[in-house]
Amino acid sequence: MKLDRRSLIAAGTLLAATARFPALAAPAQKLSSAQRNRIDTLLAAMTLDEKIGQMVQIAGGRQIALNSRLDEAALDKVRAGRVGSFLHVAGAQPLQALQRVAVEESRLGIPLLFAMDVVHGYRTIFPVPLAMAASFDPDVAHQAARIAAVEASVSGLHWTFAPMIDIARDARWGRVVEGAGEDPYLGARIAVAQIEGFQTADPANPDTVLACAKHMGAYGAAIGGRDYDSAELSERTLRETYLAPFHAASHAGVGTMMTAFNDLSGVPTTGNEALVRGILREEWDYQGLVVSDWNAIKELIAHGAAATPAQAAALALRASVDMDMTSNTYADHLAPAVAADPSLLPLVDEAVGRILAAKARLGLFDDPYRFGDAAREKTVLQSADHRAAARRAAERSIVLLRNEGATLPIRSGRTIALIGALADDANSTLGSWRARGNKDESITLRQALAERATVRFAPGVDTRSGDTAGIPAAVAAAEQADITIIALGEDYDYSGEARSRSDITLPGAQLALIEALRATGKPIVAVLMNGRPLALESALEGIPAVLETWFLGNESGHAIADVLMGRVSPAGRLPMGIPRNGGQLPLFYAHPPTGRPANPDLAVDSARYRDADIGPLFPFGHGLSYSRFDYSDLRAEGQGAKNHMVAVTVTNSGPVAADEVVQLYIRAPVPGLARPVRELRGFARITLAPGESRRVGFALSSDQFAYWDDGWKVAAGPVECMVGASSDDIRLTTAIAVPSAYDLAAGALAGAALATQVTLG
């Protein structure tokens, strides 16, 4: 008998709820009783093949050719109920047509999910994620995600594979460009801001998309910074550092998560039942959709964890991976695996229930065509408001690393030599994962500076060639100018997925160009453009002013020029320390002290390299301003057994209005353990006029001092609180006391996953 699909997806009146669908934890994951009934009704009516079809995501195109694979064979799979989601698709009209096939031509009429990597903008491109983290301003990340969601949803998309929230402490890893850097507290705050921007409080609202926290595990801890390689970690480090942003994302109600490519201590994360089903599902009570990464289920065979595709399918399903991205392992091999082991069938029902719940939360059962509006596409994409927001984000993401002799800002009337191919490279402004970004809509530094000053431009050398033929023209331009700006770094294709590098010094003949420009005797400003921290100690030697600008998106040139010319005082801070050389990697500020701490005296045996100065060239949290800030009157008060307030007064003692990023670090000793020398537990970006003071308060919970020891625990005793302008620029120190030790409940937020409330007086 043919079933009426409209009855099946209406309100679940055919069958009573069977409690097959698991409870959902976070507010954004809750379903109404009608939605639960609808899901149970559909599950009861579906064949095994139709259930497995919901677990299949296929590519409808390629990143450079969206929708190019939406041929008749793909549409036949949709009609047969053999597809639950497409990725690499976009556009209001083509996606509405594709959705119509699913809803009106398949037996059950279940709508499809359309997905794409909308990482830092859809058409209006914002700074790359590492740059937005440098703003130390979650509002920047939130607004970028909100605008990306508006543009993506009006173009028919439901789901983005962002944010990437992997902690990265090795700049050789190419994907550092996609995350928030080395610190779990900063990473958690930026992650939550992006999730809330993509989804809003209710994903069924107009102009929202489901977010995807990726990559569950410890992808950023790959050995040697090699993409896809193994991660070998203690459970303490995994819990305290690498999982903290994921726990925060789960608590914030992120709609989906993605497993990582790598193995974690020998167990591939896509088949890691203890990690995904154990920690994520059972301990954290996360019941959102979990998707594999591209082809990762099939790659369980290459890992050696499975001998056959059917074993790989069963392994991923037991781990609680709901959807197979592109490998067709579920499509082709899950049914035989279920036939061989019927105990897998309830896991299939759970997975399909979570996929249907994601579609229900987006309102697709109520209106499958609510996403995509061809008329609005023409007015929303690249709108003036969106461009203005992108410019503000770019301005707030720039970090002033060095400014000797007040070289910056550049005084009006000076002739500028602008050197370096990156200064005129509109393509690189977009960074990696540029979605539908168009380089012709980006403003380069060359264009923007020419609007403000007399500029003599010479490309000098590019980032990929050892050719030095352009150096004489660059030198001539510098000799005819008052000041030289040199754009240095890597073009966009040096960073991103599968872009790990063993040598993170300047590529090409850029060092030769620097040496030639030094010889002119003209003051030099280095403008760094890159998707990772580079090893630049020798390259930057003797250069008085250095800006880290990353890849800032469509408004890159305007933002950099605004800072160079003094319209904006920079206030970005480094989300990753910049190494002196690549031999220092991995490098991070929150390290244990060791029994023989690094000593500048080489006659003392200590934890340091003998051929390099101690520590990074520029530390985590570092960033300068065109003004000066004084810190005073640091006080700590207990507010009950678990609550504490740390407050400090910050004064702008310089000549211009500017932002300061006030940073709070802790050191929480534990008997018998070597704990990090300091850990970020709060920050506030504040704007102060010259002479203005503000009181900044940080409300802490003792739960934020927790450490992992077969469960979260808090030790009794003093906790040192350090306030300053970077991890290496601590201005004031005080202490608070935890009166007694205690254990936290299983699944409770703890440590870096917990947010500190900031008050401004």
Buried (B, 14 or more C-beta within 10 A) or exposed (E): EEEEBEBBBBEBEBBEBBEBBBEBBBEBBBBEEBBBBBBBBBBBBBEEEBBBBBBBBBBBBEEEEBBEBBEEEBBEBBBBBBBBBBBBBBBBEBBBBBBBBBBEBBBBBBBBBBBBBBBBBBBBBBBBBBBBBBBBBBBBBBBBBBBBBBBBBBBBBBBBBBBBBBBBBBBBBBBBBBBBBBBBBBBBBBBBBBBBBBBBEEBBEEBBBBBBBBBBBBBBBBEEBBBBBBBBBEEEBBBBBBBBBBBBBBBBBBBBBBBBBBBBBEBBBBBBBEBBBBBBBBBBBBBBBBBBBBBBBBBBBEBEBBEEBBBBBBBBBBBBBBBBBBBBBBBBBBBBBBEEBEEBEEBBBBBBBBBBBBBBBBBBBBEBBBBBBBEBBEEBBBBEEBBEBBBBBBBBBBBBBBBEEEBBBBEEEEEBBBBBBBBBBBBBBBBBBBBBBBBEBBBBBBBBBBEBBEBBBBBBBBBBEEEBEBBEBBBBBBBEBBBBBBBBBBBBBBBBBEBBBEEBBBBBBBBBBBEBBBEBEBBBBBBBBBBBBBBBBEBBEEBBBBBBBBBBBBBBBBBBBBBBBBEBBBBBBBBBBBBBBBEBBBBBBBBEEEEEBBEEEEEEEBBBEEEBEBBBBBBBBBBBBBBBBEBEEBEBEBEEEBEBBBBBBBBBBBEBBBBBBBBBBBBBBBEEEEBBBBBBBBBBBBEBEBEEBBEBBBBBBBBBBBBBBEEBBBBEBEBBBBBBBBBBEBBBBBBBEBEEEBEBEEBBBBBBBBBBEBEEE
